[in-house]
Amino acid sequence: MEFINLGNIGLIIGFLLIIVGFWGVLTQKNIIKIIIGFSILNTGINLLIVSLGYVKGKTAPIIDATIATEGNYNVADKIVDPVPQALVLTAIVIGFGITALMLAYAMKLYKAKKSLEINKFNDLKW
């Protein structure tokens, strides 16, 4: 059971969320359901990045008294890389902004056509 640890569970759940998100984006005809699928996809990617940055036996990249007072001056051996966490934090903010923009577009489309079904929007079809 060495395969099932916290990092691998995060990887598995991240891949499942990505698959569910892709399914929602590609198969749904309702714009709100597509936006929800995009949000699930975004969450899965974020979880996957955080899980890839997880290292067993290391702590969060916060230098505090417990790390600094152990006598070993090589602090980098005790903490995980903070870059994946910073990237995910940035991706969460960008994903929130994109989701808000998509919802604003969905509201405008509903006001214009009184429908959220993709098949009803055929103005730009050839």
N, C-alpha and C positions, 0 to 999 in steps of 0.2 A: 504494500500500500504506500510505497514511497512516492509513486506518481501523483497520488492525490494529496497535495498540500495546498496551502492558501494561494500560492502563485498559479498553480495549474488549474484550480477551480476558477480563478479569475479569468484565465485564458479561455477555458471552455465556455463559461458564461458569456464572455466577450464575443467569441465566435458565434454563439447561438443568437445573441442580440443582433449581430451584423447580418446573419442570415435572415432573421425575422424582419429586420428593417429593410433589407433589399427586397424581400417578398412583398412587404407592404408598399414600397415605392413602385414596384414594377407591375403589380397585379391589381391594385385598387383603382377604381374609377372616380371615387369621391376625393375632392381636393383636400379636405380635412384629414381623411385617412392617409393620404399620401404624406401630408405634413407630419402626422404622428409617426408614420414609418420612417421618415427622415430623422426625427428626433430619437427614435429607438436605435437607428443605425449610428447616429452620432454618439449616443451613450455607449454602444458596443465598442466603437473605435476607441473612445476615451478609456474604457475599462481594459481593453486590450493593451494600450500603451502603458497604463499604470502597472498592469500585471507583468509586462515584459521588463519593467524597471525594478520589479521586486527581487530582492536578494535575501535568501534565508539566512538568518543569524545576524543581520545588520539592522541598524536603527534608522529612524528618520533623520534627514539632514539638518538637524537643529543642534547647534553646538551649545550645550548647557553644562552644568556642573558634573553630571554623571559621566560624561564623555571626557571632559577636560581634566578630571582629577584622578583618572586611573593610572597615571604615571607614564603611559605610552604617548609620545608626542605625534605619532602618525595617526591622526584622526581620520584620514581618508579610508583606512582599513575597516573602520567601524560603522560607516554610514553608507547609505545607498546614494546613487547618483541623483541629484535634484533636478536634472534637466527634463526627464520625462514628466515629472510632476508639474514643472513650470509650463511645459508644452500643453499638458492636459488642462491646466487652469486657463491658459490662453484659449484653447480650443472650446472650452465650456462657454466662455464669454462670447466668442465669435459665433458658436452654434446658437446661443440664445438670441443674438442679434439677427441671424439669418432666419430663425424660426419666427421671430416677431415680424420680420419683413414679409415672409411667406403668408403669415396670417393676415397682415394688412392687405396684401394682394388678393387673398381669398375673399376678404370683406368687400373689396372694390369689385371683384368679379361677380359676387353674389348680388350686389346692388345693381350692376349693369344687366345681368342676365337672369336673375332670380333663380339660379341653380348653381350647384357645386359639382355637377357631374361633368367629366371631361368631354364626353360625347356631345354635349350641348354646345360646346365652344368650337364652331367650325368656320369662323370668320376668315381665318388665314389659311384654310385648306385650299388646295389647287383645284 
